[in-house]
Each structure stands twice: as structure tokens, then as C-alpha cells.
Amino acid sequence: MNKQELIKLIESIETPEEKVESFFRDYRDYRIDSRRIAMKHLVSTWGHLPLLKITKHMYQ
């Protein structure tokens, strides 16, 4: 390996901080999506119109 290949290899390795940040970013996106699905299911199952009016602006 020459020097440039080593530099590229070192730059391509993720640091632990980057792994943690990407994990929490993915987890946050998953939680937001699952909350929307759960709320839509709750509203459609119960047919609760006041709840739909309250949460409609939150999950659009």
C-alpha cells in the first residue's frame, strides 16, 4: 500500500461518534414514522373526531 491508499482507508473508517450520531438519527426518524402510523391507526380504529382534530396539525 502506498501513502495515498492508506490516507483514503483511514478517511473511510467511521469514528465511534459518527456511528452513534447516525444510529440516533436513524432511531429518531424511525420513532417519528412509527408515531405517525400509530396515531393514524388509533384515530381510524376509534373514529374519534376530536382526537383527529387535535392531532391533525401535528402529524401532517
Summary of the structure (lengths in Angstrom):
residues: 60
radius of gyration: 21.5
end to end distance: 52.4
largest distance: 67.1
contacts: 111
relative contact order: 0.08
helix: 82%
strand: 0%
